[in-house]
Amino acid sequence: MALFCDSQLKTQDERERNQQSEREGKDKKKENEKDPDSQLEVTEKQKHMFGCIVVENILLAMRYQLSRAGDRFPRLLELIPLLDENARKSVFVNNAKKVPCWMFIRWISQMMALVCFYTLFVF
């Protein structure tokens, strides 16, 4: 489930980048297009929901010490900005507390790099 949601997030990010580059190339928007703000709301909700699913399931797999789950931890660090403050606390921090600490050792440098950019909710 986590891999599917992560692939959907990556696909959506790619689409947004392509649409943004297309918009920059056009001078005017068509008046008869759907309201992009309403479409944006839906995709933001989906991103948040998929981000929570990915974070929760990868940390659960790490909790059960599945070796490949640890390889996906850097992706979780990329998804943290998609989560709101409550989701960070409830999903990331609470599930990370249950993961054996040795699974985080090889990602210490990535976590320390994020300390400058985010609040200390990770620790």
N, C-alpha and C positions, 0 to 999 in steps of 0.2 A: 504494500500500500504506500509506503514511504517513497519508494522508487518511482511509482507512478505519479504521485503528487509532485515530486521534485522535477520529473520530466515535464509535467504540465507547467510548472513555474518557469522553467527554462524556456519552454516554447512561448509562453506569454511574454516574457522579457524580450525575446527575439522579435516577436511581432510588434511590440511597442517601439523597439528601436527602429525597425523598418518603417513603421507608420510615421514616426517622428522625422526620419530623414526624407520621406515623401512629402510631408507637410512643409518642410523647410524649402523644398524645391518648387512648390506651388505658390503662386502669388495670392490667390483667393480661395476661400473654402466655398463649396457648393452650399447654397441655402437650403436645398431640399434633403440634406443628410440628416440622420438622426442626431439627437442631442448627445454630444460626446461626453458631457458631464454625467449623464445617467449611465452610460456604458462604463465610464470610469469607475463609478461607485460599485457596480457589480464586480468588476475585475479586482478592485481593491479588497472587497469582501472575500472573493475567492482566493486571492493571494494570501490574505491573513489566515483563512481557514486551512489552505494547503500547507502554509508555512508551519502552522501549529501541528498538523498531522505529521509532517516530516520530522520536526524536532522531537515530538513525543515518541514516535516509533523508532527513530534511530537511537535515541537515548535508552529506550526500552531494550533494544537489541544489544546495546553496549552493556547494559545492566546484566544481561544474560551472557556476557563475555563472548559474543560472536565476533570473530576476528575481522570480518569485512565491515562491520558496523563502525569500528574505530577509524577505518579509512575514510569514512564519510563525515567525520566530525568537522573538518574545515568548512564544509558546505553549511553545516548548522550555524557556524559563526557568520556566514554570509547572510543567512536568513533572519538573524536576530533583528535587524532594522524593520523587517516586515511585521513583527509582532508589536502589539501595543504594550504598555507598561504592565498591565494586569496579566497578560498572557506570558510575558517574560518571567514574571514571578511564579505564576502557577504552573506553566508548562516547562520552561527551561530549567529554572533553578531547582524546583522540587524534584524533577526527574534526574537532574545531574547529581543531586545529593545521593542518589541511590546507586550511581555508577561507581565501580571500583576506581579509586584515584589513579592507579597505575595506568589505566586506559587513556588518561589525559596527558601523560608525561611527554609523549612525542609531539604534542601540539602546544606546548608551553609558549614557544616563541610567537605563534599566531595569536594566542590569548593575550600575551603581554602587549602585542602591537595594538590590540583593540582597546586596551585600558585608556589610551590617550583619547580615543574617539567616543567611547560610551561610558556611562556611569558604571560603578563597580557592582552591578547586579549579578555578574557572572560568578563572583567569588563569595 
